[in-house]
Amino acid sequence: MLALNARREPSQVWSSARVNCRQWHREKGDRVTIKIEEITCKSALTGSGDHYRLNPYGGCEHACVYCYATYLTRWRGQSGPWGSWVQVKTNIPHVLERELTRRRGIEVFLSTACDVYQPVEERYRLTRQCLSVLALAAQRDEGPAVFLLTKSDRVLRDLDVLEAFPEGKLKVGFSITTHRDETATILEPGAPPPSRRIAAVAALAAVGVPAGLFVSPVLPYVTERDLPALLDRAEKADCQFVDFDMLNYLDRHVGARLREAYQHLGRHAQERLEQARDTSRYEPAVRRMIARVMQGRHFGDST
C-alpha cells in the first residue's frame, strides 16, 4: 500500500522571471483570478537515494480544501490563498534532462507540490515535456520508473507520450475521495469531477497503460460513506490498482479549511470530522473498514 507524507522540498533554488494573471471558470462555474509566475529552477528532481519527486509547477489551481501542500503559500512568499497562484518552472524539462544523465535506476514521482495536469498545463505543456524526457530515459538500461498522480483527465491528451514508456516503467494514478461529482465540487472546486477521472482510468486501461485510483485522503464520513460505490465503479473501469492514504494534518494547517467545507456537507459529516481528530481510535477503525470493503475485490497489483 502506497502512503504519501508531506515533505518540504529541500533548497530547490529558483529565480523570478515574469508574473501575470488570468481569469477562468472553475469546474463548478465560479470565476477566479489566478496569478501565474514564471520562474526558472536550478534543480528538477528532489529527493535522495533511488526516490525522487518532480514538480513542474508550484501551487495548484485545483484548490483542494484538504491539501497538505498549502504550507507552500507562506514558504514561497505568496499572499493569496491556496489555489489562487501557480509558479511555472519554465526551464524544468531541460534541467531534468541534464540531471537524468547522472542518475540510474531511480523512481520518479509526479508530484507532491502541485497537480501536474492542472489547467495551466494547457498553456505551458511542461508536464508533457518532462514526460517525454522521462520516456526517452526509461528506454535506456537502468532508466527511471515513473509514477504519475493527478486529478485530471487532461492526461489523456498525452497518450502518445505515455505509450512511449517501456512496459513496467510507468503507472498512472488518479487521486480521488468520492465518486459523487456534486460532493467533489465542495472539496475540490478547481478539479475535474470524479466521474471523468474514473472514465480516464478506463481509457488508459483500454490501451494498456497501467492506471488506478489513489484514494487520498480517506476523508471522514465522505469516503467512508462512498467507498463501496467508488470501488464498484473502479472495478467496472478495469482499474489496475487501488491505494489509500489517511488524512494528515487535520489539527494543523488543513483543519480550518476542511471544517469550513464540511459545513456544506451536513451535521453528520461535521460530527465525524471532529471524531477523526482522535487518531488513535479513528485510524484503526477506518483501516478495518477499508479491509472489509476491499475483501473479495481484485485490482491487479493492489496490496
C-alpha positions as CSV (number, residue, x, y, z in Angstrom):
1,M,0.0,0.0,0.0
2,L,1.4,3.4,-1.0
3,A,1.4,6.1,1.5
4,L,2.4,9.7,0.9
5,N,3.5,12.2,3.5
6,A,4.1,15.9,3.2
7,R,7.7,16.7,2.5
8,R,9.2,20.2,2.3
9,E,11.2,20.4,-0.9
10,P,14.8,20.9,0.1
11,S,16.5,24.0,-1.2
12,Q,15.3,24.0,-4.7
13,V,16.5,27.3,-6.0
14,W,14.6,29.4,-8.4
15,S,14.6,33.0,-9.7
16,S,11.5,35.0,-10.8
17,A,11.0,35.8,-14.4
18,R,7.5,37.2,-15.1
19,V,4.2,37.5,-13.3
20,N,0.8,37.7,-15.0
21,C,-2.8,37.0,-14.1
22,R,-5.6,35.3,-15.9
23,Q,-9.2,34.5,-15.1
24,W,-11.0,31.3,-15.7
25,H,-14.2,29.5,-14.6
26,R,-13.7,26.6,-12.2
27,E,-15.4,23.3,-12.9
28,K,-18.5,24.4,-11.0
29,G,-18.7,27.8,-12.7
30,D,-17.1,30.3,-10.3
31,R,-14.8,32.9,-11.9
32,V,-11.4,33.1,-10.2
33,T,-8.3,35.0,-10.8
34,I,-5.1,33.0,-10.9
35,K,-1.7,34.6,-10.5
36,I,0.8,32.9,-12.8
37,E,4.5,33.5,-12.0
38,E,7.2,32.2,-14.4
39,I,10.4,31.2,-12.7
40,T,13.5,29.2,-13.5
41,C,14.8,26.4,-11.4
42,K,18.4,25.1,-10.8
43,S,17.3,21.6,-9.9
44,A,14.4,19.5,-11.2
45,L,14.5,16.3,-9.0
46,T,14.2,16.5,-5.3
47,G,14.9,13.5,-3.0
48,S,17.7,11.1,-2.3
49,G,18.9,7.6,-3.0
50,D,16.6,5.9,-5.5
51,H,13.4,8.0,-4.8
52,Y,12.8,11.4,-6.3
53,R,10.0,13.9,-6.8
54,L,9.3,16.1,-9.8
55,N,7.1,19.2,-9.6
56,P,6.9,21.2,-12.9
57,Y,4.7,23.7,-11.1
58,G,4.5,25.1,-7.6
59,G,1.0,25.7,-6.2
60,C,-2.2,24.2,-7.6
61,E,-5.4,25.6,-9.2
62,H,-7.4,22.7,-8.0
63,A,-7.6,24.3,-4.6
64,C,-8.5,21.1,-2.7
65,V,-9.5,22.1,0.8
66,Y,-7.6,19.1,2.4
67,C,-4.3,19.6,0.5
68,Y,-1.3,19.2,2.8
69,A,0.8,21.3,0.4
70,T,-0.9,24.5,1.5
71,Y,2.2,25.3,3.6
72,L,3.9,26.3,0.4
73,T,1.9,29.5,0.3
74,R,3.9,31.0,3.1
75,W,7.2,29.3,2.1
76,R,7.1,30.6,-1.4
77,G,6.2,34.2,-0.4
78,Q,2.6,34.1,-1.7
79,S,-0.1,36.3,-0.1
80,G,-3.1,34.8,-1.9
81,P,-5.0,31.8,-0.7
82,W,-4.1,28.3,-1.8
83,G,-5.4,27.7,-5.3
84,S,-5.0,31.4,-6.4
85,W,-1.4,31.2,-7.6
86,V,0.9,29.0,-9.6
87,Q,4.6,29.2,-10.1
88,V,5.7,27.8,-13.5
89,K,9.2,26.4,-13.8
90,T,9.8,27.2,-17.4
91,N,13.2,25.5,-17.8
92,I,12.5,22.3,-15.9
93,P,12.4,19.9,-18.9
94,H,16.0,21.0,-19.8
95,V,17.2,20.7,-16.2
96,L,15.6,17.3,-15.9
97,E,17.2,16.0,-19.0
98,R,20.6,17.1,-17.6
99,E,20.0,15.5,-14.2
100,L,18.9,12.2,-15.6
101,T,22.3,11.7,-17.3
102,R,23.7,11.4,-13.8
103,R,21.1,9.1,-12.2
104,R,20.4,5.5,-12.9
105,G,17.7,3.1,-11.7
106,I,15.7,5.7,-9.9
107,E,12.0,6.1,-9.2
108,V,10.4,9.5,-10.1
109,F,7.0,10.6,-8.6
110,L,5.0,13.3,-10.2
111,S,4.2,15.1,-7.9
112,T,4.0,16.5,-4.4
113,A,3.5,20.2,-4.6
114,C,1.1,20.6,-7.5
115,D,-1.2,18.6,-9.8
116,V,0.9,18.2,-13.0
117,Y,-2.3,18.4,-15.1
118,Q,-3.9,21.4,-13.6
119,P,-5.3,23.9,-16.1
120,V,-2.0,25.9,-16.5
121,E,-0.5,22.8,-18.2
122,E,-2.7,23.5,-21.2
123,R,-0.6,26.6,-21.9
124,Y,2.9,25.6,-20.8
125,R,2.9,21.8,-21.5
126,L,5.8,21.3,-19.0
127,T,4.4,18.0,-17.8
128,R,4.2,16.7,-21.4
129,Q,7.8,17.9,-22.0
130,C,9.1,16.3,-18.7
131,L,7.3,13.0,-19.5
132,S,8.9,13.0,-23.0
133,V,12.3,13.3,-21.3
134,L,11.5,10.6,-18.8
135,A,10.1,8.2,-21.5
136,L,13.3,8.6,-23.5
137,A,15.5,8.0,-20.4
138,A,13.3,5.0,-19.4
139,Q,14.3,3.2,-22.7
140,R,17.9,3.1,-21.6
141,D,19.4,0.4,-19.3
142,E,18.6,1.3,-15.7
143,G,16.2,4.0,-16.8
144,P,13.8,5.7,-14.4
145,A,10.5,4.2,-13.3
146,V,7.7,6.8,-13.2
147,F,4.5,7.1,-11.1
148,L,2.2,9.9,-12.2
149,L,-0.6,11.1,-9.9
150,T,-3.3,13.5,-11.0
151,K,-6.9,14.5,-10.6
152,S,-7.3,15.4,-14.2
153,D,-8.3,13.6,-17.3
154,R,-6.1,16.0,-19.3
155,V,-3.5,13.3,-19.0
156,L,-5.3,11.6,-21.9
157,R,-4.1,14.4,-24.2
158,D,-0.5,13.0,-23.7
159,L,-1.4,9.4,-24.5
160,D,1.2,9.2,-27.2
161,V,3.9,10.1,-24.7
162,L,2.6,7.6,-22.1
163,E,2.6,4.8,-24.6
164,A,6.3,5.6,-25.3
165,F,7.3,4.2,-21.9
166,P,8.7,0.7,-21.9
167,E,6.5,-1.9,-20.2
168,G,6.8,-1.7,-16.4
169,K,8.2,1.8,-16.4
170,L,5.0,3.9,-15.9
171,K,1.9,3.8,-13.7
172,V,-0.8,6.5,-13.7
173,G,-2.9,7.1,-10.6
174,F,-5.9,9.3,-10.2
175,S,-6.4,10.9,-6.8
176,I,-10.0,10.6,-5.6
177,T,-12.0,10.9,-2.4
178,T,-15.6,10.2,-3.6
179,H,-17.4,9.1,-6.8
180,R,-20.0,11.9,-6.3
181,D,-19.3,14.9,-8.6
182,E,-21.5,17.2,-6.5
183,T,-19.6,16.5,-3.3
184,A,-16.3,16.9,-5.1
185,T,-17.2,20.5,-6.1
186,I,-17.2,21.4,-2.4
187,L,-13.9,19.7,-1.6
188,E,-12.0,20.1,-4.9
189,P,-13.5,23.2,-6.5
190,G,-10.9,23.5,-9.3
191,A,-10.5,19.9,-10.2
192,P,-12.3,17.8,-12.9
193,P,-15.1,15.7,-11.5
194,P,-14.5,12.2,-10.2
195,S,-16.6,10.7,-13.0
196,R,-14.1,12.0,-15.6
197,R,-11.2,10.5,-13.6
198,I,-12.8,7.1,-13.4
199,A,-13.5,7.3,-17.2
200,A,-9.9,8.2,-17.7
201,V,-8.8,5.1,-15.9
202,A,-10.9,3.0,-18.3
203,A,-9.5,4.9,-21.3
204,L,-5.9,4.2,-20.2
205,A,-6.6,0.6,-19.3
206,A,-8.1,0.1,-22.8
207,V,-4.8,0.9,-24.4
208,G,-2.6,-0.9,-22.0
209,V,-1.3,1.9,-19.8
210,P,-1.4,0.7,-16.1
211,A,-3.8,3.0,-14.3
212,G,-5.6,3.0,-11.0
213,L,-7.0,5.1,-8.1
214,F,-5.3,6.6,-5.2
215,V,-8.0,7.3,-2.5
216,S,-6.2,10.2,-1.0
217,P,-7.0,11.3,1.6
218,V,-9.6,9.0,3.1
219,L,-12.0,11.6,4.2
220,P,-14.1,11.2,7.4
221,Y,-17.7,10.5,6.5
222,V,-17.3,11.3,2.8
223,T,-15.0,8.4,1.8
224,E,-16.4,6.1,4.5
225,R,-19.9,6.5,3.0
226,D,-18.9,6.3,-0.6
227,L,-16.1,3.7,-0.7
228,P,-18.2,0.7,-1.7
229,A,-19.8,2.5,-4.7
230,L,-16.5,4.0,-5.6
231,L,-14.8,0.6,-5.7
232,D,-17.7,-0.8,-7.8
233,R,-17.0,1.9,-10.4
234,A,-13.3,1.2,-10.2
235,E,-13.9,-2.5,-11.0
236,K,-16.0,-1.6,-14.0
237,A,-13.3,0.7,-15.3
238,D,-10.7,-2.2,-15.2
239,C,-8.7,-0.3,-12.5
240,Q,-5.3,-1.9,-12.1
241,F,-4.7,-0.8,-8.5
242,V,-6.3,1.0,-5.6
243,D,-4.2,2.5,-2.8
244,F,-5.1,4.5,0.2
245,D,-3.7,7.4,2.3
246,M,-5.1,8.7,5.5
247,L,-6.0,12.3,6.2
248,N,-2.9,14.2,7.5
249,Y,-2.6,17.5,9.4
250,L,-6.2,17.8,10.5
251,D,-5.1,19.6,13.6
252,R,-2.6,21.8,11.7
253,H,-2.8,23.8,8.5
254,V,-5.5,21.6,6.9
255,G,-8.1,21.7,9.6
256,A,-9.7,25.1,9.3
257,R,-10.3,24.9,5.6
258,L,-11.7,21.4,5.8
259,R,-14.0,22.3,8.7
260,E,-15.4,25.2,6.7
261,A,-16.1,23.0,3.7
262,Y,-17.7,20.3,5.9
263,Q,-20.4,22.9,6.9
264,H,-21.9,22.3,3.4
265,L,-22.0,18.5,4.0
266,G,-24.4,18.4,6.9
267,R,-24.3,17.7,10.6
268,H,-23.3,14.0,10.4
269,A,-20.3,14.9,8.3
270,Q,-19.2,17.6,10.7
271,E,-19.5,15.2,13.7
272,R,-17.4,12.5,12.0
273,L,-14.8,15.0,11.1
274,E,-14.4,16.0,14.7
275,Q,-14.2,12.3,15.8
276,A,-11.3,11.9,13.3
277,R,-9.2,14.2,15.5
278,D,-8.8,11.2,17.9
279,T,-6.5,9.4,15.5
280,S,-5.8,6.6,18.0
281,R,-9.4,5.4,17.6
282,Y,-10.3,6.8,14.2
283,E,-7.5,5.4,12.1
284,P,-7.7,1.8,13.2
285,A,-11.5,1.8,12.6
286,V,-11.0,3.3,9.1
287,R,-8.4,0.7,8.2
288,R,-10.7,-2.1,9.3
289,M,-13.4,-0.5,7.2
290,I,-11.1,-0.4,4.1
291,A,-10.1,-4.0,4.6
292,R,-13.7,-5.1,4.9
293,V,-14.8,-3.2,1.8
294,M,-11.8,-4.4,-0.2
295,Q,-12.4,-8.0,0.6
296,G,-13.2,-10.1,-2.4
297,R,-12.2,-7.3,-4.9
298,H,-9.2,-7.7,-7.2
299,F,-7.4,-4.8,-8.7
300,G,-4.3,-6.2,-10.4
301,D,-1.3,-5.2,-8.1
302,S,-3.3,-3.7,-5.2
303,T,-1.9,-4.6,-1.8
